[in-house]
């Protein structure tokens, strides 16, 4: 009888411990964690997200909040799509070192929840050293994800794809689609004259042109790459053809064709060629080279932004909405 009781007890322990062990395994490496994020919207597990956030910290993925856009967007999406549970989920993300607390703060602000300022105020006592950042968001000095200009940097694209990964919502994808006209810079667009580009290093309008061109090419590549793995995105793209303006329809058709033929790599190569053509127009221009680099004309083969450089010692794969890629090799090289 004792042996039978012991056996039943052992089975019960195993039954309850296996799921936990399986979950821990998913968070045991950057690859497994990011694959879990990639699959999340198909089978949401909000209760597991705080544990995933702690795994992000333990794996060193939150050490550079300015390069953790994808993870911030993902956490924001989980909070935004789980309003009744948001406060409890946030509470379970603590303790968190002061530096990495910026990720939680930004995710709350990016969540889109109507009560996000109240949540930041409520958790301020757990993050006293980050009061300046909290005040910046509440006062409006720091912008929310909805307020950010998509040309403001690759980190914005990362955050939008992260939000999509958490929710499957089309809104973030539509914002990325809206940047596609900026990829037409090498086709004679009046908005992106070579004169403006040459002046980019000392002219605000020129710098804005560089940022938009960069965002346009990154948008085109990521939309193609994601749809290679997430075929539902192709259906969304096709539906949008009937509603988008002509300047979006053209490049969006190219994205659809590339995704259907699994030619995202070609889109990446074309993007690199576009930047090389810009540089070719300015031979020997050291100032232009530095300006191009400073203007974020660099993306990684593994992520929207070359953020893997913030994870020394490991080849971190990056989830881009619906696709998992490995590596951190910069796509757009700058001339030496």
ZAVOLUM-584985 format. One record per residue (C-alpha): x, y, z; residue in three letters; residue number from 1. Coordinates in nm, 2 decimals, m for minus. Layout:
N
<site x="X" y="Y" z="Z" residuo="ala" num="NUM"/>
...
REM end
This chain:
336
<site x="0.00" y="0.00" z="0.00" residuo="unk" num="1"/>
<site x="0.28" y="0.23" z="0.09" residuo="unk" num="2"/>
<site x="0.46" y="0.16" z="m0.24" residuo="unk" num="3"/>
<site x="0.14" y="0.22" z="m0.43" residuo="unk" num="4"/>
<site x="0.09" y="0.56" z="m0.25" residuo="unk" num="5"/>
<site x="0.45" y="0.65" z="m0.32" residuo="unk" num="6"/>
<site x="0.41" y="0.56" z="m0.69" residuo="unk" num="7"/>
<site x="0.09" y="0.77" z="m0.72" residuo="unk" num="8"/>
<site x="0.26" y="1.06" z="m0.54" residuo="unk" num="9"/>
<site x="0.56" y="1.03" z="m0.78" residuo="unk" num="10"/>
<site x="0.33" y="1.04" z="m1.08" residuo="unk" num="11"/>
<site x="0.15" y="1.35" z="m0.95" residuo="unk" num="12"/>
<site x="0.48" y="1.52" z="m0.90" residuo="unk" num="13"/>
<site x="0.59" y="1.43" z="m1.25" residuo="unk" num="14"/>
<site x="0.27" y="1.54" z="m1.40" residuo="unk" num="15"/>
<site x="0.30" y="1.89" z="m1.25" residuo="unk" num="16"/>
<site x="0.67" y="1.93" z="m1.30" residuo="unk" num="17"/>
<site x="0.70" y="1.83" z="m1.66" residuo="unk" num="18"/>
<site x="0.52" y="2.14" z="m1.80" residuo="unk" num="19"/>
<site x="0.73" y="2.36" z="m1.58" residuo="unk" num="20"/>
<site x="1.05" y="2.19" z="m1.69" residuo="unk" num="21"/>
<site x="0.94" y="2.21" z="m2.05" residuo="unk" num="22"/>
<site x="0.88" y="2.58" z="m2.01" residuo="unk" num="23"/>
<site x="1.22" y="2.64" z="m1.85" residuo="unk" num="24"/>
<site x="1.38" y="2.45" z="m2.14" residuo="unk" num="25"/>
<site x="1.22" y="2.69" z="m2.38" residuo="unk" num="26"/>
<site x="1.38" y="2.98" z="m2.20" residuo="unk" num="27"/>
<site x="1.72" y="2.81" z="m2.15" residuo="unk" num="28"/>
<site x="1.89" y="2.99" z="m2.44" residuo="unk" num="29"/>
<site x="1.83" y="3.29" z="m2.67" residuo="unk" num="30"/>
<site x="1.74" y="3.05" z="m2.95" residuo="unk" num="31"/>
<site x="1.47" y="2.87" z="m2.75" residuo="unk" num="32"/>
<site x="1.34" y="3.19" z="m2.59" residuo="unk" num="33"/>
<site x="1.30" y="3.37" z="m2.92" residuo="unk" num="34"/>
<site x="1.14" y="3.07" z="m3.09" residuo="unk" num="35"/>
<site x="0.89" y="3.07" z="m2.81" residuo="unk" num="36"/>
<site x="0.82" y="3.44" z="m2.88" residuo="unk" num="37"/>
<site x="0.79" y="3.36" z="m3.25" residuo="unk" num="38"/>
<site x="0.52" y="3.10" z="m3.17" residuo="unk" num="39"/>
<site x="0.35" y="3.29" z="m2.90" residuo="unk" num="40"/>
<site x="0.07" y="3.46" z="m3.09" residuo="unk" num="41"/>
<site x="m0.05" y="3.12" z="m3.21" residuo="unk" num="42"/>
<site x="m0.09" y="2.99" z="m2.86" residuo="unk" num="43"/>
<site x="m0.07" y="3.28" z="m2.61" residuo="unk" num="44"/>
<site x="0.06" y="3.20" z="m2.26" residuo="unk" num="45"/>
<site x="0.05" y="3.54" z="m2.08" residuo="unk" num="46"/>
<site x="0.11" y="3.37" z="m1.74" residuo="unk" num="47"/>
<site x="0.45" y="3.25" z="m1.86" residuo="unk" num="48"/>
<site x="0.56" y="3.59" z="m1.98" residuo="unk" num="49"/>
<site x="0.70" y="3.72" z="m1.65" residuo="unk" num="50"/>
<site x="0.92" y="3.41" z="m1.64" residuo="unk" num="51"/>
<site x="1.03" y="3.48" z="m2.00" residuo="unk" num="52"/>
<site x="1.12" y="3.84" z="m1.90" residuo="unk" num="53"/>
<site x="1.34" y="3.71" z="m1.62" residuo="unk" num="54"/>
<site x="1.50" y="3.47" z="m1.87" residuo="unk" num="55"/>
<site x="1.57" y="3.76" z="m2.10" residuo="unk" num="56"/>
<site x="1.75" y="3.93" z="m1.81" residuo="unk" num="57"/>
<site x="1.95" y="3.62" z="m1.72" residuo="unk" num="58"/>
<site x="2.05" y="3.57" z="m2.08" residuo="unk" num="59"/>
<site x="2.18" y="3.93" z="m2.10" residuo="unk" num="60"/>
<site x="1.92" y="4.03" z="m2.36" residuo="unk" num="61"/>
<site x="1.81" y="4.34" z="m2.17" residuo="unk" num="62"/>
<site x="2.14" y="4.49" z="m2.09" residuo="unk" num="63"/>
<site x="2.10" y="4.74" z="m2.38" residuo="unk" num="64"/>
<site x="1.74" y="4.86" z="m2.36" residuo="unk" num="65"/>
<site x="1.80" y="5.08" z="m2.67" residuo="unk" num="66"/>
<site x="1.88" y="4.76" z="m2.87" residuo="unk" num="67"/>
<site x="1.60" y="4.55" z="m2.72" residuo="unk" num="68"/>
<site x="1.32" y="4.69" z="m2.93" residuo="unk" num="69"/>
<site x="1.18" y="4.35" z="m3.03" residuo="unk" num="70"/>
<site x="1.16" y="4.23" z="m2.67" residuo="unk" num="71"/>
<site x="1.01" y="4.56" z="m2.55" residuo="unk" num="72"/>
<site x="0.75" y="4.54" z="m2.83" residuo="unk" num="73"/>
<site x="0.67" y="4.18" z="m2.74" residuo="unk" num="74"/>
<site x="0.62" y="4.26" z="m2.37" residuo="unk" num="75"/>
<site x="0.41" y="4.57" z="m2.46" residuo="unk" num="76"/>
<site x="0.19" y="4.36" z="m2.69" residuo="unk" num="77"/>
<site x="0.13" y="4.10" z="m2.41" residuo="unk" num="78"/>
<site x="0.03" y="4.38" z="m2.17" residuo="unk" num="79"/>
<site x="m0.18" y="4.56" z="m2.42" residuo="unk" num="80"/>
<site x="m0.37" y="4.25" z="m2.52" residuo="unk" num="81"/>
<site x="m0.43" y="4.14" z="m2.16" residuo="unk" num="82"/>
<site x="m0.56" y="4.45" z="m1.99" residuo="unk" num="83"/>
<site x="m0.73" y="4.27" z="m1.69" residuo="unk" num="84"/>
<site x="m0.41" y="4.09" z="m1.61" residuo="unk" num="85"/>
<site x="m0.16" y="4.36" z="m1.70" residuo="unk" num="86"/>
<site x="m0.09" y="4.48" z="m1.35" residuo="unk" num="87"/>
<site x="m0.03" y="4.13" z="m1.21" residuo="unk" num="88"/>
<site x="0.19" y="4.04" z="m1.50" residuo="unk" num="89"/>
<site x="0.40" y="4.35" z="m1.44" residuo="unk" num="90"/>
<site x="0.43" y="4.28" z="m1.07" residuo="unk" num="91"/>
<site x="0.57" y="3.93" z="m1.14" residuo="unk" num="92"/>
<site x="0.84" y="4.08" z="m1.37" residuo="unk" num="93"/>
<site x="1.02" y="4.21" z="m1.05" residuo="unk" num="94"/>
<site x="1.28" y="4.21" z="m0.91" residuo="unk" num="95"/>
<site x="1.46" y="4.36" z="m1.20" residuo="unk" num="96"/>
<site x="1.80" y="4.55" z="m1.19" residuo="unk" num="97"/>
<site x="1.76" y="4.93" z="m1.23" residuo="unk" num="98"/>
<site x="1.93" y="4.94" z="m1.57" residuo="unk" num="99"/>
<site x="1.70" y="4.67" z="m1.71" residuo="unk" num="100"/>
<site x="1.39" y="4.83" z="m1.56" residuo="unk" num="101"/>
<site x="1.39" y="5.07" z="m1.86" residuo="unk" num="102"/>
<site x="1.26" y="4.77" z="m2.06" residuo="unk" num="103"/>
<site x="0.96" y="4.73" z="m1.83" residuo="unk" num="104"/>
<site x="0.89" y="5.11" z="m1.82" residuo="unk" num="105"/>
<site x="0.91" y="5.14" z="m2.20" residuo="unk" num="106"/>
<site x="0.69" y="4.83" z="m2.25" residuo="unk" num="107"/>
<site x="0.42" y="4.97" z="m2.02" residuo="unk" num="108"/>
<site x="0.43" y="5.30" z="m2.21" residuo="unk" num="109"/>
<site x="0.42" y="5.12" z="m2.55" residuo="unk" num="110"/>
<site x="0.14" y="4.88" z="m2.44" residuo="unk" num="111"/>
<site x="m0.14" y="5.11" z="m2.56" residuo="unk" num="112"/>
<site x="m0.34" y="5.05" z="m2.24" residuo="unk" num="113"/>
<site x="m0.54" y="5.36" z="m2.15" residuo="unk" num="114"/>
<site x="m0.42" y="5.33" z="m1.79" residuo="unk" num="115"/>
<site x="m0.05" y="5.31" z="m1.87" residuo="unk" num="116"/>
<site x="0.04" y="5.64" z="m1.70" residuo="unk" num="117"/>
<site x="m0.13" y="5.51" z="m1.38" residuo="unk" num="118"/>
<site x="0.06" y="5.18" z="m1.40" residuo="unk" num="119"/>
<site x="0.39" y="5.36" z="m1.43" residuo="unk" num="120"/>
<site x="0.30" y="5.58" z="m1.13" residuo="unk" num="121"/>
<site x="0.19" y="5.27" z="m0.93" residuo="unk" num="122"/>
<site x="0.52" y="5.08" z="m1.00" residuo="unk" num="123"/>
<site x="0.74" y="5.39" z="m0.95" residuo="unk" num="124"/>
<site x="0.81" y="5.29" z="m0.59" residuo="unk" num="125"/>
<site x="0.96" y="4.97" z="m0.71" residuo="unk" num="126"/>
<site x="1.18" y="5.16" z="m0.96" residuo="unk" num="127"/>
<site x="1.29" y="5.47" z="m0.76" residuo="unk" num="128"/>
<site x="1.62" y="5.51" z="m0.96" residuo="unk" num="129"/>
<site x="1.42" y="5.52" z="m1.29" residuo="unk" num="130"/>
<site x="1.19" y="5.81" z="m1.18" residuo="unk" num="131"/>
<site x="1.34" y="6.04" z="m1.45" residuo="unk" num="132"/>
<site x="1.25" y="5.80" z="m1.73" residuo="unk" num="133"/>
<site x="0.90" y="5.74" z="m1.58" residuo="unk" num="134"/>
<site x="0.85" y="6.12" z="m1.56" residuo="unk" num="135"/>
<site x="0.96" y="6.16" z="m1.92" residuo="unk" num="136"/>
<site x="0.69" y="5.92" z="m2.04" residuo="unk" num="137"/>
<site x="0.42" y="6.06" z="m1.82" residuo="unk" num="138"/>
<site x="0.50" y="6.42" z="m1.92" residuo="unk" num="139"/>
<site x="0.51" y="6.33" z="m2.29" residuo="unk" num="140"/>
<site x="0.88" y="6.41" z="m2.33" residuo="unk" num="141"/>
<site x="0.94" y="6.04" z="m2.42" residuo="unk" num="142"/>
<site x="0.71" y="5.92" z="m2.69" residuo="unk" num="143"/>
<site x="0.49" y="5.60" z="m2.69" residuo="unk" num="144"/>
<site x="0.51" y="5.35" z="m2.97" residuo="unk" num="145"/>
<site x="0.21" y="5.50" z="m3.15" residuo="unk" num="146"/>
<site x="0.37" y="5.84" z="m3.14" residuo="unk" num="147"/>
<site x="0.71" y="5.74" z="m3.27" residuo="unk" num="148"/>
<site x="0.81" y="5.82" z="m3.62" residuo="unk" num="149"/>
<site x="0.88" y="5.49" z="m3.81" residuo="unk" num="150"/>
<site x="1.18" y="5.66" z="m3.97" residuo="unk" num="151"/>
<site x="1.32" y="5.73" z="m3.62" residuo="unk" num="152"/>
<site x="1.54" y="5.42" z="m3.62" residuo="unk" num="153"/>
<site x="1.54" y="5.05" z="m3.66" residuo="unk" num="154"/>
<site x="1.45" y="5.00" z="m3.30" residuo="unk" num="155"/>
<site x="1.10" y="5.13" z="m3.39" residuo="unk" num="156"/>
<site x="1.06" y="4.86" z="m3.65" residuo="unk" num="157"/>
<site x="1.18" y="4.60" z="m3.40" residuo="unk" num="158"/>
<site x="0.92" y="4.71" z="m3.15" residuo="unk" num="159"/>
<site x="0.64" y="4.70" z="m3.41" residuo="unk" num="160"/>
<site x="0.73" y="4.35" z="m3.51" residuo="unk" num="161"/>
<site x="0.76" y="4.25" z="m3.14" residuo="unk" num="162"/>
<site x="0.41" y="4.38" z="m3.08" residuo="unk" num="163"/>
<site x="0.28" y="4.18" z="m3.37" residuo="unk" num="164"/>
<site x="0.46" y="3.87" z="m3.24" residuo="unk" num="165"/>
<site x="0.27" y="3.90" z="m2.92" residuo="unk" num="166"/>
<site x="m0.07" y="3.98" z="m3.06" residuo="unk" num="167"/>
<site x="m0.11" y="3.90" z="m3.43" residuo="unk" num="168"/>
<site x="m0.26" y="4.25" z="m3.46" residuo="unk" num="169"/>
<site x="m0.24" y="4.40" z="m3.80" residuo="unk" num="170"/>
<site x="m0.19" y="4.76" z="m3.69" residuo="unk" num="171"/>
<site x="0.18" y="4.74" z="m3.64" residuo="unk" num="172"/>
<site x="0.23" y="4.57" z="m3.98" residuo="unk" num="173"/>
<site x="0.02" y="4.84" z="m4.15" residuo="unk" num="174"/>
<site x="0.25" y="5.10" z="m4.00" residuo="unk" num="175"/>
<site x="0.55" y="4.92" z="m4.15" residuo="unk" num="176"/>
<site x="0.37" y="4.89" z="m4.49" residuo="unk" num="177"/>
<site x="0.32" y="5.27" z="m4.48" residuo="unk" num="178"/>
<site x="0.70" y="5.32" z="m4.50" residuo="unk" num="179"/>
<site x="0.73" y="5.13" z="m4.83" residuo="unk" num="180"/>
<site x="0.73" y="5.44" z="m5.06" residuo="unk" num="181"/>
<site x="1.06" y="5.54" z="m4.90" residuo="unk" num="182"/>
<site x="1.22" y="5.24" z="m5.06" residuo="unk" num="183"/>
<site x="1.18" y="5.41" z="m5.40" residuo="unk" num="184"/>
<site x="1.47" y="5.65" z="m5.35" residuo="unk" num="185"/>
<site x="1.68" y="5.51" z="m5.63" residuo="unk" num="186"/>
<site x="1.40" y="5.54" z="m5.89" residuo="unk" num="187"/>
<site x="1.40" y="5.91" z="m5.93" residuo="unk" num="188"/>
<site x="1.18" y="6.02" z="m5.64" residuo="unk" num="189"/>
<site x="1.18" y="6.39" z="m5.61" residuo="unk" num="190"/>
<site x="1.17" y="6.36" z="m5.23" residuo="unk" num="191"/>
<site x="1.52" y="6.20" z="m5.22" residuo="unk" num="192"/>
<site x="1.74" y="6.40" z="m5.45" residuo="unk" num="193"/>
<site x="2.11" y="6.32" z="m5.46" residuo="unk" num="194"/>
<site x="2.17" y="6.68" z="m5.36" residuo="unk" num="195"/>
<site x="1.98" y="6.63" z="m5.04" residuo="unk" num="196"/>
<site x="2.16" y="6.30" z="m4.97" residuo="unk" num="197"/>
<site x="2.50" y="6.46" z="m5.02" residuo="unk" num="198"/>
<site x="2.41" y="6.72" z="m4.77" residuo="unk" num="199"/>
<site x="2.29" y="6.47" z="m4.52" residuo="unk" num="200"/>
<site x="2.59" y="6.51" z="m4.29" residuo="unk" num="201"/>
<site x="2.52" y="6.88" z="m4.23" residuo="unk" num="202"/>
<site x="2.16" y="6.93" z="m4.33" residuo="unk" num="203"/>
<site x="1.86" y="6.83" z="m4.13" residuo="unk" num="204"/>
<site x="1.65" y="6.77" z="m4.44" residuo="unk" num="205"/>
<site x="1.92" y="6.55" z="m4.58" residuo="unk" num="206"/>
<site x="1.95" y="6.35" z="m4.26" residuo="unk" num="207"/>
<site x="1.57" y="6.30" z="m4.26" residuo="unk" num="208"/>
<site x="1.60" y="6.17" z="m4.62" residuo="unk" num="209"/>
<site x="1.86" y="5.92" z="m4.52" residuo="unk" num="210"/>
<site x="1.65" y="5.80" z="m4.23" residuo="unk" num="211"/>
<site x="1.35" y="5.75" z="m4.44" residuo="unk" num="212"/>
<site x="1.54" y="5.57" z="m4.71" residuo="unk" num="213"/>
<site x="1.68" y="5.34" z="m4.45" residuo="unk" num="214"/>
<site x="1.34" y="5.27" z="m4.29" residuo="unk" num="215"/>
<site x="1.19" y="5.21" z="m4.64" residuo="unk" num="216"/>
<site x="1.44" y="4.95" z="m4.73" residuo="unk" num="217"/>
<site x="1.43" y="4.78" z="m4.39" residuo="unk" num="218"/>
<site x="1.05" y="4.78" z="m4.41" residuo="unk" num="219"/>
<site x="1.05" y="4.61" z="m4.75" residuo="unk" num="220"/>
<site x="1.30" y="4.35" z="m4.64" residuo="unk" num="221"/>
<site x="1.13" y="4.26" z="m4.31" residuo="unk" num="222"/>
<site x="0.78" y="4.25" z="m4.47" residuo="unk" num="223"/>
<site x="0.92" y="4.00" z="m4.72" residuo="unk" num="224"/>
<site x="1.12" y="3.79" z="m4.48" residuo="unk" num="225"/>
<site x="0.84" y="3.76" z="m4.23" residuo="unk" num="226"/>
<site x="0.59" y="3.66" z="m4.49" residuo="unk" num="227"/>
<site x="0.81" y="3.38" z="m4.60" residuo="unk" num="228"/>
<site x="0.74" y="3.20" z="m4.27" residuo="unk" num="229"/>
<site x="0.41" y="3.36" z="m4.17" residuo="unk" num="230"/>
<site x="0.20" y="3.30" z="m4.49" residuo="unk" num="231"/>
<site x="m0.10" y="3.47" z="m4.33" residuo="unk" num="232"/>
<site x="0.09" y="3.80" z="m4.38" residuo="unk" num="233"/>
<site x="0.07" y="3.75" z="m4.76" residuo="unk" num="234"/>
<site x="m0.31" y="3.74" z="m4.74" residuo="unk" num="235"/>
<site x="m0.30" y="4.07" z="m4.54" residuo="unk" num="236"/>
<site x="m0.07" y="4.23" z="m4.79" residuo="unk" num="237"/>
<site x="m0.30" y="4.13" z="m5.08" residuo="unk" num="238"/>
<site x="m0.60" y="4.26" z="m4.90" residuo="unk" num="239"/>
<site x="m0.43" y="4.59" z="m4.84" residuo="unk" num="240"/>
<site x="m0.37" y="4.64" z="m5.21" residuo="unk" num="241"/>
<site x="m0.73" y="4.76" z="m5.25" residuo="unk" num="242"/>
<site x="m0.69" y="5.02" z="m4.98" residuo="unk" num="243"/>
<site x="m0.34" y="5.16" z="m5.01" residuo="unk" num="244"/>
<site x="m0.24" y="5.46" z="m5.22" residuo="unk" num="245"/>
<site x="m0.05" y="5.40" z="m5.55" residuo="unk" num="246"/>
<site x="0.29" y="5.48" z="m5.40" residuo="unk" num="247"/>
<site x="0.24" y="5.19" z="m5.15" residuo="unk" num="248"/>
<site x="0.08" y="4.95" z="m5.39" residuo="unk" num="249"/>
<site x="0.39" y="4.93" z="m5.62" residuo="unk" num="250"/>
<site x="0.64" y="4.82" z="m5.36" residuo="unk" num="251"/>
<site x="0.38" y="4.62" z="m5.17" residuo="unk" num="252"/>
<site x="0.33" y="4.41" z="m5.49" residuo="unk" num="253"/>
<site x="0.71" y="4.35" z="m5.50" residuo="unk" num="254"/>
<site x="0.70" y="4.24" z="m5.13" residuo="unk" num="255"/>
<site x="0.42" y="3.99" z="m5.21" residuo="unk" num="256"/>
<site x="0.60" y="3.85" z="m5.51" residuo="unk" num="257"/>
<site x="0.92" y="3.81" z="m5.31" residuo="unk" num="258"/>
<site x="0.75" y="3.64" z="m5.02" residuo="unk" num="259"/>
<site x="0.55" y="3.40" z="m5.25" residuo="unk" num="260"/>
<site x="0.87" y="3.30" z="m5.42" residuo="unk" num="261"/>
<site x="1.08" y="3.29" z="m5.10" residuo="unk" num="262"/>
<site x="1.31" y="3.56" z="m5.23" residuo="unk" num="263"/>
<site x="1.35" y="3.78" z="m4.93" residuo="unk" num="264"/>
<site x="1.73" y="3.73" z="m4.96" residuo="unk" num="265"/>
<site x="1.70" y="3.90" z="m5.30" residuo="unk" num="266"/>
<site x="1.52" y="4.20" z="m5.14" residuo="unk" num="267"/>
<site x="1.80" y="4.22" z="m4.89" residuo="unk" num="268"/>
<site x="2.06" y="4.22" z="m5.17" residuo="unk" num="269"/>
<site x="1.87" y="4.48" z="m5.36" residuo="unk" num="270"/>
<site x="1.86" y="4.70" z="m5.04" residuo="unk" num="271"/>
<site x="2.24" y="4.67" z="m5.01" residuo="unk" num="272"/>
<site x="2.28" y="4.76" z="m5.38" residuo="unk" num="273"/>
<site x="2.06" y="5.07" z="m5.32" residuo="unk" num="274"/>
<site x="2.29" y="5.19" z="m5.05" residuo="unk" num="275"/>
<site x="2.60" y="5.11" z="m5.25" residuo="unk" num="276"/>
<site x="2.45" y="5.32" z="m5.54" residuo="unk" num="277"/>
<site x="2.41" y="5.61" z="m5.30" residuo="unk" num="278"/>
<site x="2.77" y="5.58" z="m5.19" residuo="unk" num="279"/>
<site x="2.89" y="5.55" z="m5.55" residuo="unk" num="280"/>
<site x="2.74" y="5.89" z="m5.61" residuo="unk" num="281"/>
<site x="2.98" y="6.03" z="m5.35" residuo="unk" num="282"/>
<site x="3.32" y="5.87" z="m5.42" residuo="unk" num="283"/>
<site x="3.58" y="5.94" z="m5.15" residuo="unk" num="284"/>
<site x="3.34" y="6.14" z="m4.94" residuo="unk" num="285"/>
<site x="3.45" y="6.05" z="m4.59" residuo="unk" num="286"/>
<site x="3.19" y="6.27" z="m4.44" residuo="unk" num="287"/>
<site x="2.91" y="6.10" z="m4.63" residuo="unk" num="288"/>
<site x="3.04" y="5.76" z="m4.52" residuo="unk" num="289"/>
<site x="3.03" y="5.86" z="m4.15" residuo="unk" num="290"/>
<site x="2.69" y="6.02" z="m4.20" residuo="unk" num="291"/>
<site x="2.55" y="5.71" z="m4.36" residuo="unk" num="292"/>
<site x="2.66" y="5.50" z="m4.07" residuo="unk" num="293"/>
<site x="2.53" y="5.74" z="m3.82" residuo="unk" num="294"/>
<site x="2.20" y="5.75" z="m4.00" residuo="unk" num="295"/>
<site x="2.15" y="5.38" z="m3.91" residuo="unk" num="296"/>
<site x="2.21" y="5.25" z="m4.26" residuo="unk" num="297"/>
<site x="2.29" y="4.91" z="m4.11" residuo="unk" num="298"/>
<site x="2.07" y="4.62" z="m4.04" residuo="unk" num="299"/>
<site x="2.15" y="4.26" z="m3.93" residuo="unk" num="300"/>
<site x="2.07" y="3.95" z="m4.12" residuo="unk" num="301"/>
<site x="1.93" y="3.81" z="m3.79" residuo="unk" num="302"/>
<site x="1.72" y="4.11" z="m3.68" residuo="unk" num="303"/>
<site x="1.57" y="4.43" z="m3.81" residuo="unk" num="304"/>
<site x="1.85" y="4.62" z="m3.64" residuo="unk" num="305"/>
<site x="2.20" y="4.50" z="m3.58" residuo="unk" num="306"/>
<site x="2.12" y="4.47" z="m3.21" residuo="unk" num="307"/>
<site x="2.30" y="4.14" z="m3.17" residuo="unk" num="308"/>
<site x="2.61" y="4.35" z="m3.12" residuo="unk" num="309"/>
<site x="2.47" y="4.41" z="m2.78" residuo="unk" num="310"/>
<site x="2.49" y="4.05" z="m2.69" residuo="unk" num="311"/>
<site x="2.87" y="3.97" z="m2.68" residuo="unk" num="312"/>
<site x="2.99" y="3.62" z="m2.70" residuo="unk" num="313"/>
<site x="2.68" y="3.46" z="m2.85" residuo="unk" num="314"/>
<site x="2.53" y="3.44" z="m3.20" residuo="unk" num="315"/>
<site x="2.18" y="3.56" z="m3.11" residuo="unk" num="316"/>
<site x="1.90" y="3.48" z="m3.35" residuo="unk" num="317"/>
<site x="1.63" y="3.74" z="m3.38" residuo="unk" num="318"/>
<site x="1.26" y="3.69" z="m3.44" residuo="unk" num="319"/>
<site x="1.12" y="3.93" z="m3.69" residuo="unk" num="320"/>
<site x="0.75" y="3.89" z="m3.65" residuo="unk" num="321"/>
<site x="0.69" y="3.55" z="m3.82" residuo="unk" num="322"/>
<site x="1.05" y="3.44" z="m3.89" residuo="unk" num="323"/>
<site x="1.34" y="3.32" z="m3.70" residuo="unk" num="324"/>
<site x="1.69" y="3.40" z="m3.84" residuo="unk" num="325"/>
<site x="2.03" y="3.35" z="m3.69" residuo="unk" num="326"/>
<site x="2.34" y="3.57" z="m3.70" residuo="unk" num="327"/>
<site x="2.44" y="3.93" z="m3.65" residuo="unk" num="328"/>
<site x="2.62" y="4.01" z="m3.97" residuo="unk" num="329"/>
<site x="2.55" y="4.37" z="m4.08" residuo="unk" num="330"/>
<site x="2.36" y="4.39" z="m4.41" residuo="unk" num="331"/>
<site x="2.45" y="4.73" z="m4.52" residuo="unk" num="332"/>
<site x="2.83" y="4.78" z="m4.49" residuo="unk" num="333"/>
<site x="2.98" y="5.13" z="m4.48" residuo="unk" num="334"/>
<site x="3.29" y="5.21" z="m4.68" residuo="unk" num="335"/>
<site x="3.62" y="5.24" z="m4.48" residuo="unk" num="336"/>
REM end
